[in-house]
Amino acid sequence: MRRTSTTRWLLPLGVAIALVASACGGGGDAEPSSTEAPAAPESSATEDSPAAGGTLRVRIGGDVGGFDPASIFQIENQSVAGHVFNGLLRYNEATNEIVPDLATEMPTVSGDGLTYTFTLRQGVQFHAGYGELKASDVVFHYERIKNPDTGSRYAAQVAIIDSVSAVDDYTVVFNLASPNANFLHTVAAFNQGWIVSEAAVQDRGDDFNLNPVGTGPFEIGEYIPGESMSLTAFEDYFGGRASLDEVVFVVIPDESTAEVALVNGEIDAIFALSSPDVVDRLRGNGDVTVHQRTASFVNNLVLNISKPPLDDVRVRQAIAHGINRQAIQDDYFRGLRGSADSWLTEAFQEYTDDLRTYPYDPERARALLEEAGAVGFTFEITGPALVPYSEQVVFVKNDLDAIGINTVLNIVERADYGALRASGNIMASVTSVTGPPNPENPLVTLFASASAPPGMNHGSYSAVDDLLAEARAISDPAARAAAYGEIQRVVAEDIPAIPMYSYQLATATRAGVEGYVQNSYYTFYAYPITLR
Amino acid sequence: MIRYLGLRMLSAVPTLIGVVAVTFFLLRALPGDPAVILLGEFATEESLAALRAELNLDQPVLVQFSEYVRGILTLDFGNSAITRQPVMDVLRPAILPSLYLALAGVGFATIVGVPAGITSAVRQGTWIDYTVMLLTIGGISFPVFWVGLVAIVTISANFAYFPATGSGVVGDVASTVRHLILPAIVLGFAVAAYIARLTRSAMLEVMRQSYVIAAESLGIPRRKVILRFALRNALAPILGVIGVSFAWAIGNAILVEFVFARSGLGSLILRAVSSRDYQLVQAGVLILAISVVIVNTLLDMVNSVVDPRVRASTMGGR
């Protein structure tokens, strides 16, 4: 009665139109094109103050979890900690050169390379009235990290320290178990290198984790879980009070939302950008500056050289030649990744490009496979369920299938992946070794037999064990570079892990944010920034 | 009334115990060692052992459970393995934003969905009916995070009055409301679709009944027939879906929270599961279970107020 013959087909037609419309509008990108017109940023939120002062709002992709140097991890926490703490030494933001921070100058090293003596600056104050930094604080800090009862994740990093002692109030002496010039990295201002106040740790106990006390240019301020972490300028900072009054880290998980917030003026900076679409649009926006540099890490396809036929170097070389890494960098990552032929990048002082490389050459790859008699072998790659790693392996599989390797992808949840990767039982994993620009970080983690298992040296590759031990004892920069260069050359011949790409760090700042220098390890440092 | 409420709360306790127990044992059945996840792969064996002892993970599961229950009885829900804070301190700031979002979202969905469903039912077969049905298909099919992103990119980007992120300044009513508008509409759009469709079906069902036809033929104004006779009798399933949607929205608005950068119970619990922060997950799930119990109780009470037959059987009967 109510449904006439005309209306009978109207509903299905309407549905069809709606589906088609939503497919056109919603297919692929979620963003319609109306964002191309650069919106004049609402100035209601930014401060129009003269050169000094102001609040800088920086986006972080996840909530912070704690800042105790003994247990700190993840870039959000490390970014906050970088403002709250100092180390004996620190990295120059632009060049990664190690320079003095709380120490007055580089340490004196004994002839046998086992004793390091640091002279501390005098009059350096801790936050919240916890008094002057003394050598006893430094001693307390490193002993705490070494102590197994603390349960620090960096205990292994400081295991090389046999003993640390305060000769007087401003002199600290470290005795190492063996000579290791990379000890300078161990005490550089990152993770375990950030010095805490002994009195504050004892006072605050567990609360120290979210209310830390250091000597840095900013003090810890208000924490709203899941929303924001504020830092306020420390008036008595030994390096001179910061220009900014406040730095607020704002949690915005989705990058597209963060982009709108930046353009709107709700925030002032976004670091560690990972979406090529967002980066492209921000580059096109006249009110936003996109900074870019090469990070100090590389993503690897790590092969288990103990699992046949991966024990045959020709098979590994075939895989290296068989993956079109350039296409993955250009087409999938669109500029947010660069080429890598080594496991170090230009951000390292010890980087070299003088080594064997594996350009994309499918014919060569197939020939090597035939020579090794391994055509058609089943190659299982284990990866974490995390974009982009779960997606980049699809390209790898395509390329390897094409040269005659039967590639199988095993994508698992992150916690599971960690366990599998450490087990030593998988054939290949997708792994980056992140952290400060200490060459031992990637080289020891991936290629020292002591790292496995548990660890990322799946097949217990050991060809460079001796070279690593020799290199770490060298302190002269030129000789170091040569020694680590040799290690990279040897590993490039054996190719137990294939460098897939280097990370390109992209940070976007609004007009008015000046003086920002991007470091190479994915954290944001606001001390030099002035807000116009 | 007090007696009724008391009995309801008491009968919920076995449910809550069951929820807590299932969560507890399921968490420990998950692969992945929390100590390794918290300390990283390069942690020394001593550090891992120390952390496992601190988190009670080296004990047999049943012993861990009895420790946990003993803690709950003294209102000690444990500390977050990551931030070391008491879990309730971590969860408490997320409760209000989740509650507001659920209230505003489901409230918006009700205000839009119920009248839409009624109109659709009353004008069944007309253009209005088809339009509403089309929109509801959109609400059910379009992924909520896509709707959210579209809202941010089209509305927030052009009208700074509608913020793209956050829940606003705590305690500032105006700010909180302003930050709720877009997320509530986005969440509500999806929920309104279900409410509208269900309202429509329920109304159609009831309007076919003989007493409605009798009321019409007695000359009672159409409006009164619809609202007083039809709607009132169709209300039970409608209230049901509203209540269930509300209980769902408190803990499951994760995608909306993600897109609009709001903190919320669902997001916190999800993050805690990924990092194997057992205590936080357990406490969070317990809060959600309690909220579901409360919502269900309120729902039954509203039902009994609206429907005399229910009132008689639940409260009079006991």
Interface residues (C-beta under 8 A of the other chain):
Chain A: M1 R2 R3 T7 L10 L11 G14 V15 A18 S22 G26 A30 E31 P32 S34 T35 A39 E42 S44 G62 D63 G65 G66 S71 F73 P148 D149 T150 G151 S152 R153 A155 A156 Q157 A159 D206 D207 N209 L210 I224 P225 G226 E227 S228 V250 V251 I252 P253 D254 S256 T257 A258 V260 A261 V263 N264 G265 E266 I267 E413 R414 A415 D416 G418 A419 R421 A422 T445 P454 G455 M456
Chain B: L30 P31 G32 D33 V36 I37 L38 L39 G40 E41 F42 A43 T44 E46 S47 L48 A49 A50 L51 E54 N79 I82 T83 R84 Q85 V90 P93 A94 Q124 G125 T126 Y130 M133 L134 I137 G138 S141 F142 F145 W146 L149 V150 I152 V153 T154 S156 A157 N158 A160 P163 A164 T165 G166 S167 V170 F258 V259 F260 A261 R262 S263 G264 S267 L268 R271 S274 R276
